[in-house]
Amino acid sequence: MLNRLLHGRAAWLACVFTLVALQFARQFTAAVQETQVFDEGLHLAAGYSILLTGDYRVNPEHPPLGRILSALPLLVLKPELKLDTEAWRYGDAVAMGRQLLYHQRNLTPEQILLPSRLVTIAMTMILALTMAFWVKARYGPLAGLLAVFLLTLDPSLSAHGHYITTDFIATLTFFLAVIAFDRMVRRGRPIDILWAGLALGIALVSKLSAIFLLPVFTILWVLNRTRWRAVARQAAGLIVLSAIVVAVAYGPETVRSLHARRLNEVVTKETAMGYALRVGGRYLHLPAHQFFLGLNEMALHQKSGHPSYMLGTIRQHGEWPYFPFVFLVKTPLGALLLIVLALPLLWRFNRDLWILAIPLCIYWALCLQSGINIGIRHLLPVYPFTYALVAVLVARHAGAFYRKAAPALVGLACVLVAVESARIAPHDIAFFNLAAGGPANGPKLLVDSNLDWGQDLGNLRRWLDARGTNDVCLNYFGSAEESYYRFQGWAILANENLRTGERPRCHLAAISATLLEGVYQKREWYAWLRARKPVAILGWSIYVYDITDVKEGKVPPGSF
């Protein structure tokens, strides 16, 4: 009955647009309420400086497209970009972001952030609608609806789908590039090669990890048994067109690079790729272009690693269990149940599913060997492919395999997804599924952009104002300016200070979960706070404690 209903175009469209509208509503609510997250200021400053100056010096590790799109509303708002500062001279991205957001005469940070966040929200709507219509056309209406249901109700996608970063545009453009490639391989017309080449180029100027698409396309050509002449024609088209897109996206940088001779004019020979540019005892010199510098910066970051936290352990370099663990605790339990239900159905795997399975497998392989483990945001591109693949398998084969139990099992999974999603909104970034203990258990599992990315400083301000106090010591993990939110700059004392008899200046202590767990600071500093029960938890990311007894000297120094 459901399948017959969904074959009606009006009913199917109503379901899809309702889901997209609900996702927009939760994202807009969060975008209005939340303070800037850690990276938003730097990405916005980078995009705005590119638009105004054509200079790519600010945070060159990331390509420009998403930043430029997010900064387009600023051309109307016209905030001042300060080019006479040390921050601009040295390309200090965080400082540039603070100056752009918090040092304007006639604009507040909220007035600058919201229009730019709406650009990212528009991308989530594009992805959801593309997913729905493409899966419907390729695999049927029930699969299309189930896929978009999972996509729009996933809290992590809604969370990172309203921030000004390069993470969600990567998720969108990677998916668009793959489905454009699929169309090209199946039809092979010149217009299809054109669209596929443009889509690949757009992905490359959205996130440098788009290079994973190159082995994906190669494997798909082989699996589709494409004739070598067709492969040569299509590959040539992809290379030329994507190169044109990259050159255009970098604009002035491309013109400047035409006058440069060697890559080592801007980077040293000893790159993080371990002399990867060395060929036959000589160095392969590439154009001195910001795109290649970005690849080098990305490789350097991979080699040096980044502080990460999982299950109470802090590491500098990535380890393979990190992203599988993140996936298990940050994916809705109902979605995981559907994945489990789909696993036995893989034996009926058809060739038309390679287009979903191969990108999924290759990207997972990339994540498992990544040296940077800082959050689910780097895993987002797997979700469209996962949800589409699961939806197709369930829609095609669940009835035959699970028989009469199929509607109940699929229905239960969908109800779980809806309930978990509704419970966490609008604090979507802090989502952990029921099996993981929910957001209350989050700090024991993961922090940083999995839970606490600086988004709740405004919520803390409102909480304090509602109680008529500003008597608070604050240790905040984020890049927002605390003075803008009227905090007095009082820091929370560490254990070692309290042992000497020093007393805090405040009755309340507010601390970000990331710092409370000892990431980027010493874990032992705040053991005395972790032993206490918070009086409030704001957005699941800022913990507030009453420390009146410590301030008044009622706790002996030796107890810390």
N, C-alpha and C positions, 0 to 999 in steps of 0.2 A: 504493500500500500504506500509506504513512504517513498519507494523508488518511483512508483507511478506518479505520485504527487510532485516529486522533484523533477520529473521530465516535463512538467508544465513550466514554461519559461518565466511566467510572472511570479510563481511561488518560489522558484529557485533564486531569481533576482532579489526578491524581497528578503530572503534569508541572508544572502550574501551582503547586501547593502546594510541590513540591520547589524550584522556582525562588525562591519567596517565602521559604522556610525558609533557603536558602543566602544570600539577601540579608540576612536578619535576622542570621544568624550572623556575617557579615563586618562588619555595622554594629555589632553588640554588642561584638565584639572591639575595633574601633576606638574605640568609646565608652568602653570600660574603660581603654584604653591612652593615649588622647590627653589632653593638657592642654586647658583651655578655649581656644577660638579667640577671636579679638579681640572679637567682638560678643556673645558668649554672656552674659557677666556683665551687660552693660547691659540686654539683653532680659529676662533673668531678674529683675533688680532692678525693671524697669518693671512686669512682670506681677505680681510679688509685692506691690509697693506699691499697685497698683490693687486687688488682692484685699483688702488690709488697710485701706486708707485711702480708696479711691475717688478718689484723686488721680492725674491723668494727666500730671503735669509732667515726668516722666523720659522724655526722648527722644520728644517728641510727633510726630515726623515719621512714625512708624509706627503703624498702628491696633492695637487691643488683643487681638484674638482669639487669635492664636498665642502671644502672651506670657502671657496668662491661662491657657491650657491647659497650657503648659510649667511654669507656676508652681504648678499645682494640687497636685503632690506635696509642695510645701513646706508646705502647710497641715497635713500629717501630721508632717513633720520639725520644723516650727516653729523655723526659724532666726530670730535677732533681726534686725529691720529697724531700723536706726539713723535716727531721725527728728530727732535733736538735733544734726546735723552741718551743716557748710557745704555738703557735697555734696548733702544733701537740700534745703537752703534754696534753692540755686541750680539744682537739677535736674541736677547733674553725673552723667551716666549711667555713665561709666566708673568714677568713684570709688565710686558707689553699688554697682556690680557687684563691685568689689574688697572693699568692706566686707562685702557679703553672703556672698561666697565664702570669704574668707580671715581674717575676724575674728569667728569663732564659737567659743564655748567648748567645745562638745561635738560639733561636726560638722566634718568635713574637706571641702575643696572637692570631692573625688571623691564623697563621700556625697551632696552636694547636686546635683552635675551629672548623675550617672548616671540617677536616676529621671526627671529632667526631659528628658534626651536620649531616654529610652525613649518619651516622648510623641511626639517627632518620628519616631522609628523606626516607631511605630504608624501614623503618617500615610503612610509609604512603603508599608507593607503594605496599607493601605486603597487607595492609588492603584494599586498593582500588581493587586490583586484586582478593583477596579472596571474597570480597563483590560481585564483578561482577560475578564471576564464580559460587559461591554458590547460589546466588539468581537466576541466570539463571537456574541452575540445579534443584532448588527446586520449582521455581515459574514461570519460563519462561524468554525468552531473552529480551522482552521489559521491564519487571520489573527489570532485572539485569542491563540493560543499564541506566534506569532512576535513579536507586539507586546510581550507580557509578558516574553519572553526578552530582547529588546533593552532593555527598561526596567529589569529587575532586574539585568542584568549591566553596565549603564553605571556606571563608577566615579564620575563626577561626581554622579550622582543618589544613589548610596549614600553618598558623602561628605557632601554638604549635607543629605541625608536623615537624618542623626543629630546635627546641630547645633541648638542652641537659637537659631534666627533666624526671621525672617519669610519666608525665601526658599522653603522647601519647602512650607509651608502655602499659599503663593500658587500654587505649581505644582499642588497637589492641588485647591484650591477653584476655580481657574480652569477646570480640566478638568471638575469636577463641575457648575459653572454652565453650561458649554456643553452637556453631555449632557442636563442637565435642560431647557434651552431647546429642544433638539432634540425631546425627548419632548413638550414643550408644543406646539410647532408641528405635530407630526405627529398628535397626538391632540386637543389643544384642550380637554380637560376642565377643570373648575374645580380639581380636585385637582392636575392637571399645572401649572396656573398657580401654584398655591400652592407647589409644590416648586421651580419655577423662580425665583419671587420670593425664597424663602428662600435658595436657592443663590446668587443674585446678591448678596443682602445679606451672606451669609457671606463671599463673595469680597471684597466691599468693606471688611469689617472685618478681613480678613486681610492685604491689601496694597493700598495706594492706587492702584497701577498697574492695578488691576482696572477702572478706568474705561475701559480699552481695550475692555471687553466691550460697551459701549454702541454704538459703531459696528459691532462684529461682529454684534450682534443685529439692528441696522437693515438691514445688508446681507443677512443671512440671510432676514429677512422678505421682502425684495424678490426674492431669488433663488427662494424657495419660492412666490412669487406668492400670498402670504397675502392674503385679502380684508381691505379696510381696516377693516371693522367688527371682524373678529377681531384685527387688529393693535391697534386702539384698546383693545379689552377686555384683551388680553394685556399691552400696554404699561402700562396703568393698574394692573393687578395687580402687575407687576414693580416699578413705582415705589413703590406704597404698601407692599408687603410688604418690599422691600429697605430702605426708609426706616425701617420699624418695627424691622428687625433692627439697623440702624445705631444707632438711638436706644436700643435695649435694651442693645446691646454696650457703649455708652459710659455707660450707667447714670447714675451721679451727675452726670456732666458734662452729660448731656441735661437733667436737672432744673435745674442751675445756668444753662444757656444760656437757659432759658425766661425768666429775669429779665434777660437782657442784650439790648440793643437793636441794636447794630451790630457788624459784624465788625471795624471799625477800633478797637474797644475793646481788641483783643488783637494786631492786626497793623496796620501802616501802610498807607496807601492805595497807596503806590508799591510794589506787590508785584512779584515776579520775573516775573509774567505780563505785564509791560509794560502796566499799567493795564487788564488784561483784564476787570476788574470795572466799567470805565467804560462807560456806555451813554448815548449822546446828550448828552454833555457832563456827565453826572452819574454818580455812583458807585452801583453796585448793591450795596446793603447786605444781607449775609446774616447769619443767626443767629451769635452769638458761640459757636460750638460747636467742640470740639477736632477734630472730623472736618475742618472747613474750615480750621482752623489747620494741621492736618497736610498738607492739599493745598497750602497756601501754603508751608510749610516744604519740601515736596518740590520745588515750583517754584523756590524760592530756591536749593536745592541744584543743581538742573538748570542754573540760570543761572550760578552761581559755579563749577560744575565740581568736579572732584576729581582729585588726582594719579593718573595711570595710566601703565603701563609696557607697551610692546610692542616687541619686537625691538631692545632697547637704548635706545629713545627714551622720554623721560618727557614727558608732556603734562598740562596742567591741565584742558583741555576735551576732551570726547569727539569722536571722528571716526568716520565711517561704516565704515571698514574693520575697526575693532576687533572687533566681535562676529562678523562672518563669519570672521575669522582665528581667534578663540577657538574657534568651532564646528569649524573644520577641524583644529585641532591637539588639541582636548580631546575630540572624539568618537571612539569606537573605530574603527579602520580598517575592521573588518568591517562596522560599521554604515554607514560612508561608502560602502563597496562596494555594500551593499544599496540605498542611496539612488541611486547611479549606475545600478544595474540597474533601479530603478523609474522613472527619468526617461523612457525611451522608452515606458513603459507609460501615461504621462499622456494619450496620444492616445485612450485608451479610458476616459477620465475620466467617471464617472457622476455624476448629480445628488446621489446620496446621500453623496458625498464632500465636498460643500461644507461640511458641518458640521466637518470636520477642516481643510480647506484655508483657509477664511476666517479663523478665529482665528490660524492659523499665519502667514498673510500680514500681518495687521494687527499682530500682536505683533512680527514682524520689522521692519515699518515703524517701529514705536515705538522699537525698539532702535537702528536705524540713525541716528536723529536724536537719540539720547540724549546729554546733556551729561556723563553719568557713566559712565565706562568702568572699572569696578573688578573685573570678574570674570564667570566663567561662571555664577555663582549668579543673576545678573540675567537670564540667558538660559534658565534651567531650564524655564520654562513652554512653550517650543517643543518640548521633547522628547516629551512624551506624544502631542501631535498629529502630530509628525514620524514617530514610530515606528508609530503606529496607521495613518497614511496609507500609509507604505511597506509595512507588513505586508499591508494590504488589496490594494494594487496587485500585490505579488509573489504573494500567494496566489491572486488571481483570474486574473492574466494572464501570469505568468512562464512557465508551461508552454507556452502557445500561442505566445508570442513567441520564447522561447529554445529551445524544443523539447527535444531530448535533453540539451542542455547545462544546462538549468535546475536539476536537482537538484545537479549538481556545483558550479555557481556559487553557489547559495544555501547549500549545505553548506559551501563554502569560507569564505563570509562569516561564517557562524555559528561555525565553528571559530576564525576570527580573533578574533571578539568574545570567545569563551570564554577563549582563551589570553591575550589582552591583559588581560582582567578579572582572571584568576587571578594573573597576574604582579605586579600592583600592590597587591593586597589585603594588609594592611588600610590601606595608605597611600593611600587612594583620592583624596584631595584633590590629590595630586601627579601624577595621571595625565596623561600626554601620549602620544598614539598612536605607533606604530612609525615611521610616515612622518615624524613631527615629531622623532624622535630619542629618544623615551621621556623619563622623568622626569630622567635625567641631563642632558639638553639643555634642560630646562624653564626655568632662569633666563635663558637667552639669548632666550627667547621671551616669557614672561609670569611675573609674580610675584604678590605680594599673595594674595588668596583663591583664585587659580588654582593655587597651589603652597604658599605659606607664609603661614599665618594665625595663627601662634603655637602650633600644635598639638603641637610636639615638645619643649617645654621639659622635660617629665617624662622623655622618652626620653634627652635629654642628661644629666639627673641620674643615670639608671640606668647609662648608659655610663660616666660618671665613677666612680660607686661601684664598678662592676665592675673598675676599674683602680686603685682605692684612692687617688684623688686628687681634690682640689678646687682645684688650682692652675690656674685658668682665668680669662681675661678674657672677658666676655660682652657682646655687643651684640644684644639680643633684640627682635624685632618681635612684639609681642603685649601683652595687657593683664593677663596673669597676674603675680602678685607674685613677683619673683625670690627674695626673702628666704625665702619659704615653701619653696622648693626648695634652700635653703641655699647660694645663690650669694653671693659676698662683695661684690658691687657694683663690681668692677674693670672698667673700660671698656677697649675696644681703642683704642689710640692711632691717630690719623689720620696720614697722610703728613706733614703740616705739623709735627706735634709731634715725629715721629721725625727730621726734618731738623735740628731744633735740638739733637739729641743726647739727648733724653729717651728713657728705656727703659721698656718695659712691666714690670709687676710679676709676670707669670705666664709659664709655659712653654707654655701652650695658649691659643689664641684660638678662641672659638666665636661665630659670627655668623649671623644669619638671612639667607636668600637675598635677601629684599626689601631689606634694608639693604646687603647686599654689592653689589647692583646699583645702589645710589644712589637708590632711591625713598624719599622723606621725609628723606633726608640727602644730603650731597654725594657724588657718585659717586667723585670723585678721592680722597676720604679713604681708601678701602680698595683702591686700585689695587695696593698692595704685597702685599695678601693674595690678590687675584685672580691675581697672577703666580705664586703658589705652588700646590702640589698639596695638597689636603686629606688629612689622615690618616684622616678619617671623614666620612661624610655621613649624618646621622640623619634618617630619614623623608623624605629628599630635600629637607628644608627648612632644616636647620642644618648649616653647614659648620664642621668643626673642623680647626685648623691647629697644627702644632708650630712655635712661634716661639722655641725655646730660643736659637738663634743670635742673634736680635735682642735678647733679654733679656740675654744675656751680652756684648753689645757686639761681636760678631764681624762685624756688617754695618755698613759705614761709613755715617754719616748722609747723605752725599751721594748714596747709591744709592737713596734713597727719593724 
